[in-house]
């Protein structure tokens, strides 16, 4: 099942609450983005993360050639 963009806030806040508060500044959200994913969805996710001040984000995509 895929999550909805509206679920991001509660998920991230719950994860933060389950961690040591001293680690909050180093927590990084990681997005594994499929090559078929529309950038609009990625933008929506980024907006939700910004709303809760989750600015550290790592993006993972499919390995490919810089020429393609």
N, C-alpha and C positions, 0 to 999 in steps of 0.2 A: 504494500500500500504506500502510496505517495502522500506526503503531508501537504497541508494547505499553507499558504503564506501566512495566514492568520494564526497559525499554530506556533510560529517561530518564537514570538515573544515569550510565551509561557514556557516553552522548552528551554530556551537559553537562561531565563531567570531561574528555573528549577535546577539546571546544571550548576549555575553559579552558587546557588544556595547550598548545594551538596558538597561544595569544595571549601577548602581552607580560604578564608577571606584574604589572607596575605597573597594568595595566588591570583586574585581577580585581575590584576594589571597584566598578567602574562597569558591569560586564557585567550586562545585563538579559535575563531570559528573556521571550520574547514568545509568548503563546498566542493563536492565531486560532481562536475558538470559534464553531462553527456554531450557529444558533438551535435546531437539533434535538438538540444535545448535552445529555445528562443531566448535571445538576450533580454527581452522584456521581462521574462520570469526572473532572470538573474538580477536585473535592476530592481524588481519588486522585493526580492529577498534582501538585497543590499539596503534598501530603504527601511525595511523592518529592523534590520540589525542596527542601523544608525539611530532609530528611535529609542533603542535601549542602550545606546552608547557602546555597542560592540563594534569597535573600529578595526580590530586586528582580524583580518580575514585571509585565509589561504585558499587558493583555487587549484584544483587538480583537474586536468583534462587528459584526453588520450594523447599518448606520445605520437608525434608525427614529424614530418619533414618541414623545414622552414621554407622550402621551395614550393611546396604544394599549396 
